[in-house]
């Protein structure tokens, strides 16, 4: 199935019907995001500053309808996560459009954002209803092999955590959203408790989902849960490495993850954003005992592994809404362990303070959930920070 730019009113219906066939044929297993990304990108490129309000409304109505149709076709094939991804990409790219065209805070544009967010909420709720059963009992995530099961655990967690964080900002003025937030949060905790596979993240970049989880728990004032999960996961991963030489693959490749799990050295373990980011959280949560427990392991057993962290400057925000931002923007820093926790904490806090004044548009316009939406969609890292 080919994807072409320049969709017209005449060929869009035909394209969407072909897309529906693609869903049924592939059953969502290897569906590529570019199918809907091209449609959304094309519609947004048609928006011009000289458009009349009527022309603008017509174009955005067409974009909204096309996205809903794609999501509906996927839902008819039983694949609700595509509806989430379509709405995520729509929100990300529409926000970027508003940012670059000085439309943030303008009422007509914000009204369309609210429509797109309603779509996001709709498909997240349908997805949650479909996967909730898998969260409430032991090992209900489909089991093909250990790697695929762990990947599915992290996939479900990514969707649910991002959705619960979005709901958490509506709970104070929307009782329905509040109830949904706590329901989804409970299912997240049940999923972790019922699937021990959570402790061994298959990919190094899954620290992004772990960081999202910590920030959600902090937002819901569950700080003890954060500390407990940190101790549990760090202890398990250290054990897996020392006993079996198993570790989250930095390649984000299922083939490499399987090779490591089977005992084959698929790659040299040289760089880890997982351990770098986890060390940031250890400092932020003041976990001195955990640092001391991990110190010899990280310093000696992982002496050849660079523990790195990533920061983005606000001047590069526009790149944050595109793919490969972590490769093309931001700053990577390697953390060096110290003999004492206090000395290490002092150094990490100094580094973090160099970036704490960076303010992004979603901070200014009180849309904190956008950071999670972007990071879930692209697999980026949310900022390591305490919730206010």
C-alpha positions as CSV (number, residue, x, y, z in Angstrom):
1,X,0.0,0.0,0.0
2,X,1.6,3.3,-1.1
3,X,1.2,6.6,0.7
4,X,1.1,9.8,-1.4
5,X,1.0,13.5,-0.5
6,X,-1.7,15.8,-1.8
7,X,-4.9,14.1,-0.7
8,X,-8.0,15.7,-2.4
9,X,-11.6,15.6,-1.3
10,X,-12.2,13.2,-4.2
11,X,-9.5,10.6,-3.4
12,X,-9.7,10.8,0.4
13,X,-12.7,8.5,0.7
14,X,-11.1,6.0,-1.6
15,X,-7.8,6.1,0.4
16,X,-9.6,5.6,3.7
17,X,-11.5,2.6,2.3
18,X,-8.1,1.1,1.2
19,X,-6.8,1.9,4.7
20,X,-9.7,-0.1,6.2
21,X,-8.7,-3.1,4.0
22,X,-5.2,-2.7,5.3
23,X,-6.4,-3.0,8.9
24,X,-8.3,-6.1,8.2
25,X,-5.6,-7.7,6.2
26,X,-2.8,-7.0,8.6
27,X,-4.8,-7.1,11.8
28,X,-2.7,-4.2,13.1
29,X,0.3,-6.4,13.6
30,X,2.7,-4.4,11.3
31,X,0.7,-1.3,10.6
32,X,2.9,1.7,9.9
33,X,2.2,5.1,11.4
34,X,3.1,6.8,8.2
35,X,-0.3,5.9,6.8
36,X,-2.1,8.4,9.0
37,X,0.9,10.7,9.6
38,X,0.9,11.7,5.9
39,X,-2.8,12.5,6.0
40,X,-2.4,14.7,9.1
41,X,0.7,16.4,7.8
42,X,-1.0,17.1,4.5
43,X,-4.1,18.7,6.0
44,X,-2.0,20.9,8.3
45,X,0.2,22.1,5.4
46,X,-3.0,23.3,3.7
47,X,-3.7,25.8,6.5
48,X,-2.6,29.3,5.3
49,X,-2.5,32.6,7.1
50,X,-4.7,34.1,4.4
51,X,-7.5,31.6,5.0
52,X,-10.9,33.1,6.0
53,X,-12.5,31.7,9.2
54,X,-14.8,29.6,7.0
55,X,-12.0,28.2,4.9
56,X,-10.0,27.4,8.1
57,X,-13.0,25.7,9.7
58,X,-13.6,23.6,6.6
59,X,-10.0,22.4,6.5
60,X,-9.9,21.5,10.2
61,X,-13.3,19.8,10.0
62,X,-11.9,17.7,7.2
63,X,-8.8,16.8,9.2
64,X,-10.9,15.9,12.3
65,X,-13.3,13.8,10.2
66,X,-10.4,11.9,8.5
67,X,-8.8,11.1,11.8
68,X,-12.0,9.9,13.3
69,X,-12.7,7.7,10.3
70,X,-9.2,6.1,10.5
71,X,-9.7,5.4,14.2
72,X,-13.1,4.0,13.6
73,X,-11.9,1.6,10.8
74,X,-9.2,0.4,13.2
75,X,-11.7,0.0,16.0
76,X,-13.9,-2.1,13.7
77,X,-10.9,-4.4,13.3
78,X,-10.5,-4.5,17.1
79,X,-7.4,-2.3,17.3
80,X,-8.1,0.6,19.6
81,X,-4.5,1.7,20.1
82,X,-4.4,3.0,16.5
83,X,-7.1,5.5,17.5
84,X,-4.9,6.7,20.3
85,X,-1.9,7.0,18.0
86,X,-3.9,9.0,15.4
87,X,-5.1,11.4,18.1
88,X,-1.7,11.7,19.7
89,X,0.0,12.6,16.4
90,X,-2.8,15.0,15.6
91,X,-2.4,16.8,18.9
92,X,1.4,16.9,18.6
93,X,1.4,18.3,15.1
94,X,-1.4,20.7,15.7
95,X,0.4,22.1,18.8
96,X,3.5,22.5,16.7
97,X,1.5,24.3,14.1
98,X,0.1,26.7,16.7
99,X,3.5,27.2,18.3
100,X,5.2,28.1,15.0
101,X,2.3,30.3,13.8
102,X,1.8,32.2,17.0
103,X,-1.7,30.8,17.6
104,X,-1.3,29.4,21.1
105,X,-3.9,31.0,23.4
106,X,-6.1,32.1,20.5
107,X,-9.6,31.0,21.2
108,X,-10.6,29.6,17.8
109,X,-7.5,27.5,17.7
110,X,-7.8,26.3,21.3
111,X,-11.4,25.2,20.6
112,X,-10.1,22.9,17.9
113,X,-7.4,21.6,20.3
114,X,-10.2,20.7,22.7
115,X,-12.0,18.7,19.9
116,X,-8.8,16.8,19.2
117,X,-8.3,16.1,23.0
118,X,-11.9,14.8,23.2
119,X,-10.9,12.3,20.4
120,X,-7.8,11.4,22.4
121,X,-9.9,10.7,25.5
122,X,-12.5,8.7,23.6
123,X,-10.1,6.3,22.1
124,X,-8.0,6.0,25.3
125,X,-11.2,5.1,27.2
126,X,-12.1,2.4,24.6
127,X,-8.5,1.0,24.7
128,X,-8.6,0.9,28.5
129,X,-11.9,-0.9,28.5
130,X,-10.4,-3.5,26.2
131,X,-7.2,-4.1,28.1
132,X,-8.5,-3.7,31.7
133,X,-9.0,-7.5,32.0
134,X,-5.3,-8.1,31.3
135,X,-4.4,-5.8,34.3
136,X,-6.6,-7.4,36.9
137,X,-5.2,-11.0,37.0
138,X,-1.8,-12.7,37.0
139,X,-0.1,-13.2,33.6
140,X,-3.1,-12.2,31.5
141,X,-0.9,-10.5,28.9
142,X,-0.7,-12.9,25.9
143,X,2.3,-15.1,26.1
144,X,4.2,-16.0,22.9
145,X,7.7,-15.7,24.3
146,X,9.2,-13.9,27.3
147,X,10.4,-10.9,25.3
148,X,7.1,-10.3,23.5
149,X,5.2,-10.5,26.8
150,X,7.5,-8.0,28.4
151,X,7.2,-5.7,25.4
152,X,3.4,-5.9,25.7
153,X,3.5,-5.1,29.4
154,X,5.4,-1.9,28.6
155,X,3.3,-1.1,25.7
156,X,0.1,-1.2,27.8
157,X,1.8,0.7,30.6
158,X,2.8,3.5,28.2
159,X,-0.8,4.0,27.0
160,X,-2.4,3.8,30.4
161,X,0.2,6.0,32.2
162,X,0.0,8.7,29.6
163,X,-3.8,8.7,29.7
164,X,-4.0,8.7,33.6
165,X,-1.6,11.6,33.7
166,X,-3.8,13.5,31.2
167,X,-6.8,12.8,33.4
168,X,-5.0,13.8,36.6
169,X,-5.2,17.5,35.5
170,X,-8.9,17.4,35.0
171,X,-9.9,15.6,38.2
172,X,-10.2,18.8,40.3
173,X,-13.0,20.2,38.2
174,X,-14.4,17.1,36.5
175,X,-15.7,14.3,38.7
176,X,-16.0,11.8,35.8
177,X,-12.4,12.4,34.8
178,X,-11.4,12.0,38.5
179,X,-13.1,8.7,38.7
180,X,-11.5,7.5,35.5
181,X,-8.0,8.7,36.6
182,X,-8.1,6.6,39.8
183,X,-9.6,3.6,37.9
184,X,-6.7,3.7,35.4
185,X,-4.2,4.3,38.1
186,X,-5.5,1.2,40.0
187,X,-5.2,-0.9,36.8
188,X,-1.6,0.3,36.3
189,X,-0.6,-0.8,39.8
190,X,-2.5,-4.1,39.3
191,X,-0.7,-4.7,36.0
192,X,2.7,-4.2,37.6
193,X,1.8,-6.4,40.6
194,X,0.4,-9.2,38.4
195,X,3.3,-9.2,35.9
196,X,6.7,-9.7,37.4
197,X,8.1,-9.2,33.9
198,X,7.8,-5.4,34.6
199,X,11.0,-5.5,36.6
200,X,13.1,-6.5,33.6
201,X,12.6,-3.8,31.0
202,X,13.4,-5.3,27.5
203,X,14.6,-2.0,26.0
204,X,16.9,0.6,27.6
205,X,14.6,3.4,26.5
206,X,11.8,1.9,28.5
207,X,13.1,4.1,31.3
208,X,11.0,6.7,29.6
209,X,7.9,4.8,30.6
210,X,9.3,4.2,34.1
211,X,9.9,8.0,34.5
212,X,6.3,8.7,33.3
213,X,5.1,6.2,35.9
214,X,7.1,7.9,38.7
215,X,5.7,11.3,37.7
216,X,2.2,10.1,37.6
217,X,2.6,8.5,41.1
218,X,4.1,11.8,42.3
219,X,1.1,13.7,40.9
220,X,-1.2,11.4,42.8
221,X,0.9,11.8,46.0
222,X,2.1,8.1,46.0
223,X,5.7,8.9,46.7
224,X,6.2,5.7,48.8
225,X,5.2,3.7,45.7
226,X,7.9,5.4,43.7
227,X,10.6,4.5,46.2
228,X,9.3,0.9,46.5
229,X,9.2,0.4,42.7
230,X,12.7,1.9,42.3
231,X,14.2,-0.5,44.9
232,X,12.4,-3.5,43.3
233,X,13.3,-2.8,39.7
234,X,16.9,-1.8,40.4
235,X,17.5,-4.9,42.6
236,X,16.0,-7.2,39.9
237,X,18.0,-5.7,37.1
238,X,21.3,-5.8,39.0
239,X,20.5,-9.5,39.8
240,X,19.7,-10.3,36.2
241,X,23.0,-8.9,35.1
242,X,25.2,-10.4,37.8
243,X,23.6,-13.9,37.6
244,X,22.8,-14.2,33.9
245,X,24.4,-11.2,32.1
246,X,21.0,-10.0,31.0
247,X,20.2,-6.4,30.5
248,X,17.9,-4.0,28.6
249,X,19.1,-3.7,25.1
250,X,20.2,-0.2,23.9
251,X,19.4,-1.2,20.3
252,X,15.5,-1.2,20.8
253,X,15.6,-4.4,18.7
254,X,13.5,-7.4,19.6
255,X,16.1,-9.6,17.9
256,X,18.8,-8.2,20.2
257,X,16.6,-8.5,23.2
258,X,15.9,-12.2,22.4
259,X,19.6,-12.8,21.8
260,X,20.5,-11.3,25.2
261,X,17.7,-13.3,26.9
262,X,19.0,-16.5,25.3
263,X,22.5,-15.9,26.6
264,X,24.1,-14.7,23.3
265,X,26.0,-11.4,23.4
266,X,24.1,-9.4,20.8
267,X,25.9,-6.2,21.4
268,X,28.5,-4.6,23.7
269,X,26.9,-3.0,26.7
270,X,28.4,0.4,26.4
271,X,25.7,3.0,27.0
272,X,22.6,3.1,29.2
273,X,20.1,6.0,29.5
274,X,18.2,3.6,31.8
275,X,20.8,3.7,34.6
276,X,21.6,7.4,34.0
277,X,18.0,8.4,34.4
278,X,17.4,6.0,37.3
279,X,20.3,7.6,39.1
280,X,18.6,11.0,38.6
281,X,15.5,9.6,40.2
282,X,17.5,8.1,43.1
283,X,18.9,11.6,43.8
284,X,15.6,13.3,43.4
285,X,13.9,10.9,45.8
286,X,16.8,11.0,48.2
287,X,17.4,7.3,48.1
288,X,20.8,7.1,49.7
289,X,20.5,3.5,50.8
290,X,19.6,2.4,47.3
291,X,22.6,4.3,45.9
292,X,24.9,2.6,48.3
293,X,23.5,-0.8,47.5
294,X,24.0,-0.2,43.7
295,X,27.3,1.6,44.0
296,X,29.7,-1.3,43.5
297,X,27.5,-2.8,40.8
298,X,27.3,0.3,38.8
299,X,31.0,1.3,39.4
300,X,32.6,-2.1,39.0
301,X,30.4,-4.5,37.1
302,X,29.1,-1.8,34.7
303,X,32.4,0.2,34.7
304,X,32.4,0.2,30.8
305,X,28.8,1.3,30.6
306,X,28.2,5.1,30.3
307,X,25.3,6.2,32.4
308,X,23.9,9.1,30.4
309,X,21.0,11.6,30.8
310,X,19.3,13.8,28.2
311,X,18.2,17.4,28.5
312,X,16.3,19.6,26.0
313,X,16.7,23.4,25.8
314,X,13.5,25.5,25.3
315,X,15.1,27.1,22.2
316,X,14.9,23.6,20.5
317,X,11.3,22.9,21.5
318,X,10.0,22.8,17.9
319,X,12.2,19.8,17.2
320,X,10.6,18.0,20.2
321,X,7.4,17.5,18.2
322,X,9.3,15.6,15.4
323,X,10.7,12.1,15.2
324,X,14.4,11.6,16.2
325,X,14.5,14.7,18.4
326,X,16.7,12.8,20.9
327,X,19.3,12.2,18.2
328,X,19.2,15.7,16.6
329,X,18.5,18.0,19.6
330,X,19.2,18.3,23.3
331,X,22.3,17.6,25.3
332,X,23.6,14.3,26.6
333,X,25.6,14.1,29.8
334,X,27.5,11.2,31.3
335,X,27.1,10.8,35.1
336,X,30.1,9.9,37.1
337,X,29.6,7.9,40.4
338,X,31.1,9.3,43.6
339,X,32.2,7.5,46.8
340,X,29.4,9.1,48.9
341,X,25.8,9.7,48.1
342,X,26.0,13.3,49.3
343,X,28.8,14.1,46.9
344,X,27.0,12.4,44.0
345,X,23.8,14.2,44.9
346,X,25.6,17.5,44.9
347,X,26.9,16.9,41.4
348,X,23.6,15.7,39.9
349,X,21.6,18.6,41.5
350,X,24.2,21.0,40.0
351,X,23.6,19.5,36.5
352,X,19.8,19.5,36.8
353,X,19.8,23.1,38.0
354,X,21.4,24.2,34.7
355,X,18.2,23.1,33.0
356,X,15.5,23.7,35.6
357,X,14.6,27.2,34.2
358,X,13.9,25.9,30.8
359,X,10.2,26.6,30.1
360,X,8.3,25.1,27.2
361,X,5.1,26.2,25.6
362,X,3.1,23.4,27.3
363,X,4.4,24.8,30.6
364,X,3.3,28.3,29.8
365,X,-0.1,27.3,28.6
366,X,-0.8,24.7,31.4
367,X,-0.9,21.6,29.1
368,X,1.6,19.5,31.1
369,X,0.1,16.3,29.6
370,X,1.4,17.2,26.2
371,X,4.9,16.2,27.3
372,X,3.7,12.7,28.1
373,X,1.8,12.5,24.8
374,X,4.9,13.4,22.8
375,X,7.2,11.1,24.8
376,X,4.8,8.2,24.6
377,X,4.4,8.5,20.8
378,X,8.0,9.0,19.9
379,X,9.6,7.0,22.8
380,X,11.4,10.1,24.3
381,X,12.2,10.8,27.9
382,X,10.0,13.0,30.0
383,X,11.9,15.4,32.3
384,X,13.0,14.0,35.6
385,X,11.2,16.3,38.0
386,X,8.9,16.4,41.0
387,X,5.3,17.4,40.3
388,X,4.1,20.6,41.9
